[in-house]
């Protein structure tokens, strides 16, 4: 009986992994289990973190993602990016993340601790807000279907600075795609600045995203610019490895607004 239940769990996982989020009835039909039994199984899998519920659909859960990340071979994007992102975390001092996309969900797949002492506890494998996090916004900017889903859906006002207006958010996505850098200024966590850049393949499509979570109280305009520049350089070096040779693109300097005013001149916009 126990072996049969385990077999059903793997059958459900196989279906959801292959087809993306599915409803109770879809899963029940595809694994040939009665609806009531499927419902009980899905509830148990959700409680264990194997699946996660999104409205009336079920998707892979954080435990499944963590397991998947652990068993990926050395050619995975995590293993390709790890050496560079470990160095970046030590250089900038703040926590650095690698973000990936699964269907309409964006999540952190790996974390690299900085040496600033205070840590931001963001669980790996947990879906990120596409309208409020730097990594979520970077994927939305480069994925028209994901962007359409975010703009058409409901957008939670997480902090006073969260962008919820669809027109303002659409403009934000356009700016991000143009500059190839996304900044979340206390939009998902008060006191936290998120910075993200896209990792693209040789075909130009986004593969993953690099991300820095920084404490606003420890930033001034100079350090903010340095974080953006170092993140961009690390991202390009990862793309060079993916491409299998030197990447001739140069990281363009980005203009960012100061996050704190350390002096009158630090708070002025450049013309």
Secondary structure as GFF3:
##gff-version 3
##sequence-region A 1 271
A	DSSP	alpha_helix	2	19	.	.	.	ID=ss1
A	DSSP	beta_strand	22	23	.	.	.	ID=ss2
A	DSSP	alpha_helix	24	31	.	.	.	ID=ss3
A	DSSP	alpha_helix	35	47	.	.	.	ID=ss4
A	DSSP	beta_strand	51	54	.	.	.	ID=ss5
A	DSSP	beta_strand	57	60	.	.	.	ID=ss6
A	DSSP	alpha_helix	62	71	.	.	.	ID=ss7
A	DSSP	alpha_helix	77	92	.	.	.	ID=ss8
A	DSSP	beta_strand	95	102	.	.	.	ID=ss9
A	DSSP	beta_strand	105	112	.	.	.	ID=ss10
A	DSSP	alpha_helix	134	142	.	.	.	ID=ss11
A	DSSP	alpha_helix	144	152	.	.	.	ID=ss12
A	DSSP	alpha_helix	166	179	.	.	.	ID=ss13
A	DSSP	beta_strand	182	185	.	.	.	ID=ss14
A	DSSP	beta_strand	192	200	.	.	.	ID=ss15
A	DSSP	beta_strand	206	215	.	.	.	ID=ss16
A	DSSP	three_ten_helix	216	218	.	.	.	ID=ss17
A	DSSP	alpha_helix	221	243	.	.	.	ID=ss18
A	DSSP	three_ten_helix	265	267	.	.	.	ID=ss19
###
